[in-house]
Amino acid sequence: MSFKKSMKGMLAVAVVTGIVGSAHVFAESQAAPTMHKDVLGGGVLSNMPGAVWATPDEVASSKQGLREMGELESQKLKGSGVAGMASDQYDIENNPIKIGEWNKGDCGKDISDTYARHTIGTKTDTSNGSFLTTHGNATWYNTSGRNALPYRNGSSTTGQNTVDVAMGIYFSIRDVKRDIAYDVYRDDFGPNQCPQKETLRKTIVDLDKDTFIKLHGNSSDGIFYARTFVKLTSYNP
């Protein structure tokens, strides 16, 4: 089966329910998480119990830091454009961190394990904190304006309560081949970084469908090669 044909079938399973989160909330409610599916079959979670949300000052510093990171990137690529970016580099997660058992079926039949990424990539220190540059695939999972990153957010049933990237921060996402970038807001966790599925471990961000289209030009491709800038709370490569 061709990739486009298989993608057409997977697009039908994308779950689009969800409620927009608030940057002024410090922790999620204790209700059970809501699971969505992206177009690659990866699980995305909303309303994770105990998830830590950025304070208003942290949200502001994430925006300011992204401007610094953008300026550094522009200087680095001056004269070379998109050709100067790492078009074949993938920051693949090879030893994902088990944080819970919320994602039934993601990693195999009757398996509910939920896995996060380490903060793999390049760390840059700015006047607004440390930022992580990561390269990998982007996909989409909803039409409600939500966006997800697969880093630990303080929610765990396995003792992995470290916050590597807080909820409610802004991060930068670029379609490398089209050389288009936007700053978007982190609402959710995902995709699940299943050890058995390299496709998911190469995926570094899950987007809202409209954001995906603005960056990539269509939603039917299902994935594109991306670069992200993400503000770090903790650095655990």
N, C-alpha and C positions, 0 to 999 in steps of 0.2 A: 504493500500500500504506500502511495506517495505521501510525503510529509504534509502537503496541502490538503489531501483527502483526509488524512488522520486528524489534522488540525480542525477541519470542518466538523468532525464528530465531537472533538473535545470542546469546541466553542459552545456547544449546546449545554455543557454541564456547568458552565460558569454560574456561580450563585451570586445574586445581585442584591441580597437583603443586607441591611445594616443601618445603624444610627450614628450620625456624626458625633465624634467625641469633642470634648472641651479641653483647651490647653490650660485652663485654670483649675482642673481637677488634679489632685496629687496622687490618687490611687483609684483604680477601677473598683466597681462594686464587687461583692462577693458572689454574684450570680454565676452560673455556669457559662463558660465561653460560648459564643456563637461561631460556628465553623462555616466558612465559605470555601469554594473550590475555584482555583484559577484555571485558565484554559489548557494548562499542561497537566492538570490533575493534582496540583499541589494544594495543600490545605493552608488556609489563612484564618486567623482567629481574631475576633472582636470580643470586648468585654472580659478580658482575662483577669481573674481574681488576684488582687495584690499588685497589679502592674503600676509602675511609678510614672507619673506624668511630670513633664517639665514645668517649672515655675514660670510666671510671666517674664522674669529677668532672663531665665535660660532660653526661653523662646526668642526673646529679642536678640540675645547673643548668637543664637544659631543663625538668624537672618544676617546679622552684621558679619559673622565669620564667613558666611557663604560669599559675601561680596569680596572679602579678602582672598578667598580661595579662587574666585573667578578671575580676579586681577592677576594672581600668580599663574593661573592656567593660560591666560591671554598672553602674558609675557613669554611663557615657555613655548607657546605655539606660534608666536609672531613670525610670519613669513612662511610657515610650513602648513598652517591650517590643519584640517582633519588628518592629513597624512602624517602629522607628527604625533598622533595619539597611538596608544598601544592597541592596535586593531586585532591582534591575535592573543592577547594576554587574558587569561581567565584565572581569577582568584577563587579556586575551587576549594570547598570545605571538605577535607578528607577525614576529619575526626569530629563530627558534630556533637553538640552538647545536649544530652537528654534533659529536658526541663519539665516534662509532664506526660500525661497519657490522655490527651484530649482529641487527637486526630485519628479517629477510627477509620481504618482502611487506607490511609495515605501510604504507609510503608509496607503494606501487604495485608492479605486477608486476615481479619480478626486481630490485627495489630493496631494499637491506639497511640503508639509512642509519638511524642512531639519533640523535635530537635531544633536547636538554635545554631547559628553560625558563630565562630570566633570572629574577632575583628581583624580579618585578614585583609591585607592591602598595605598602603603606605600612609603612615601617620605624619601629619604636618601640624606644627604648633603655631598658632596665630595669637594675636592680642585678644581674641575672643574665645580662646580655648583650643583644644586639639580636635582635628578633623581627620577622618579616614577617607582615603581615595581607594575605590574598589572598582574592578572591571569584571563584567560577567553579563548574563542575560537579564532582560526585563520582560515581564509578561503582564497580563491584566486579569482582574477577577470580579469587577463590580461596575455598576453604573450609578453609584450613589456618591461619587466624589471622594472615596476613601483610597488611601495608599498605605502599603505595608512594607516593613523591613524585617529581616529574619534574625535580629539580634536580641539578646536577653534584655528584658525590661523589668525584672524584679519579680515576675510571676512564675512560680515553680512549685511543684509538689515533690521535687527530688533534692531540695536543698540548694538549687542553683539560683539563688535570689539576687545575685549580682546584677546591677544595672549597667550594661555596656552602652546602650543607647536608650535614652528616655523616650517615652511616648510624648506626642505633641510638639516635637521639634520640627523645624523645617530642614529639608535636605535638597540637594541638587541632583537632578537626573539628566543625563545627556544621551541622545541617540548619536553614537560616535560617527556612524557612516553618513548620517544626514547633517551632522554638526549643528544640532538644535538642542537647547537645554532649557529646563524650567526648574524653579524652586517649588517644591510641594511639601505637604504637611503629613506627618506620620500619624495615622489613626490606629493601625492594626499591626499584628505580628504575622510574618510569613514571607515566603512560603516555607512550610515544614522542610527541614533539611535532612530528609531520609537517607540513612547510610546506603541503602540498597539502590538509590536512584540518582545517578550522576546528573541527569537533566535538572533535578531540583537543587542539587548542590552547586550547580553552575549558575543558578538564578539568584540574583542579589536584590531584587526589588519586585514587588507586585503593585500594579497601578490601577487606577480608575480607567475605564475604557476611553473616556473622552481625552484624558491626559495622554494615554497611549497613542491615540490617533493624532493629537497635536504634535507629538514628538516624531512619530513614525510615518504618518500619512495614511495609515489604514489600521484596522484591527484584525483583519483576516490572517495576517502572517503569524499572529500569536506571540512571537518573540522578536526582540531585536537586541543587538549588542550594545551595551550601555556602560557608562561611567557614572558613579555616584560620589558625591561629597557628603559625609555624615558627621555631625558633631558627636564626639565621644564623651560619655561619662566615665567609663573605664576602658583601658586598652588591654585586651586579652587575645593576642594573636596566636 
